Each structure stands twice: as C-alpha cells, then as structure tokens.
Amino acid sequence: MIGVGMITQLPCRQKRLTSAAGGALVLYTGMQRAVPFLPPVVHYALAGVAVDSACRGLDVMNPSMETAISAAAGVAGAVVLGYVTGRGAY
C-alpha cells in the first residue's frame, strides 16, 4: 500500500507525468462535465494540480511554479489522449 509519505518521494519528472495521466483520466472517464458551467480545460488542470498537491503532502496553500506546470501537464495529458483516441479534448 502506498502511503502519503511515499508519494512525496516522487521526483518532479514523475509528478508531471502523473499530472498528465490525471488530466487524461478525467477525459477518459468523462468527468470534464462534473461541473457543467466550467470549461473542460479547468477540470483537466485541476486533475493535474490535485496530483501535484498530493505529491507535496496536500499543501494547497502554497501555490508555486510547480503548481502551474502541473496544471499545464494535466491539460496536455487530456489533449494528447483526445487526439490519440480521436475524441478531442474540448
């Protein structure tokens, strides 16, 4: 079983790949429609930030460049999956 302490040991490269996988998972599961008045890109970005937050021990009160990069990685993961599967991300 993976504990929160183990998640914080991920290098930044793995966190970004996992953030991209989080955005792709949101697209794959259709959760980009969870809050209908928000555009899908917000859901993908939030998935990436959620992974980054979990990797930093749920420290959400200290936004940084890493948070912005993780948000972009979540969006990128969804866009790549959308193009690969032909579903589109938007």
C-alpha positions in Angstrom: 0.0 0.0 0.0 1.3 3.5 -0.9 1.2 6.0 1.9 1.3 9.8 1.6 4.9 9.8 2.8 5.9 7.6 -0.2 4.1 9.9 -2.7 6.2 12.9 -1.6 9.4 11.0 -2.6 8.4 11.2 -6.3 10.8 13.2 -8.5 9.4 16.2 -10.3 9.5 14.4 -13.7 7.3 11.6 -12.4 4.9 14.1 -10.8 4.5 15.8 -14.2 3.8 12.6 -16.0 1.4 11.6 -13.3 -0.3 15.0 -13.6 -0.7 14.4 -17.3 -2.2 11.0 -16.6 -4.6 12.7 -14.2 -5.8 15.0 -16.9 -6.1 12.1 -19.3 -8.1 10.1 -16.8 -10.6 13.0 -16.4 -11.1 13.0 -20.2 -11.3 9.2 -20.4 -13.9 8.9 -17.6 -16.0 11.9 -18.8 -15.5 13.8 -15.6 -14.9 17.0 -17.5 -18.6 17.5 -17.3 -18.7 17.2 -13.5 -19.3 21.0 -13.1 -21.2 22.0 -16.2 -20.6 25.7 -16.1 -16.8 25.3 -16.1 -15.0 24.6 -19.3 -13.3 21.2 -19.7 -9.8 22.7 -19.6 -10.4 23.7 -15.9 -11.2 20.1 -15.0 -8.0 18.8 -16.7 -5.9 21.5 -14.9 -7.5 20.7 -11.6 -6.7 17.0 -12.0 -3.0 17.9 -12.6 -3.0 20.2 -9.6 -4.6 17.5 -7.4 -1.7 15.1 -8.2 0.8 17.8 -7.5 -0.9 18.7 -4.3 -0.9 15.0 -3.2 2.8 14.7 -4.0 3.5 17.8 -1.9 1.6 16.4 1.1 -1.6 18.2 0.3 0.0 21.6 0.7 -2.6 23.7 -1.2 -1.9 27.0 0.5 1.5 27.5 -1.1 1.0 27.8 -4.9 4.2 27.9 -6.9 5.5 27.5 -10.4 5.3 23.7 -9.9 1.5 24.0 -9.4 1.2 25.9 -12.7 3.3 23.3 -14.5 1.3 20.5 -13.1 -1.9 22.2 -14.3 -0.4 22.6 -17.8 0.6 18.9 -17.7 -3.0 17.9 -16.8 -4.3 19.8 -19.8 -1.6 18.4 -22.0 -2.4 14.8 -20.9 -6.0 15.3 -21.8 -5.2 16.9 -25.2 -2.9 14.1 -26.1 -5.4 11.4 -25.1 -8.1 13.2 -27.0 -6.0 13.3 -30.2 -4.9 9.7 -29.9 -8.4 8.4 -29.3 -10.0 10.8 -31.8 -12.4 12.0 -29.2 -10.9 15.5 -28.9 -10.3 17.2 -25.5 -12.8 20.0 -25.9 
